[in-house]
Amino acid sequence: MTVAALLVGVSVGALFAFLRVPIPAPPELPGVVAIVGIYLLDALGL
């Protein structure tokens, strides 16, 4: 499952780079911290 997620992420990243559109991700620290928090909560099973 992790390999599939990596492949999809790389594919989408390449598509965004090819189309020269901005990546739809929060560029600021609070957004990044929120994403990390969601990942950690999921990893802990909460």
Beta strands, then each sheet from edge to edge (+ up, - down):
end
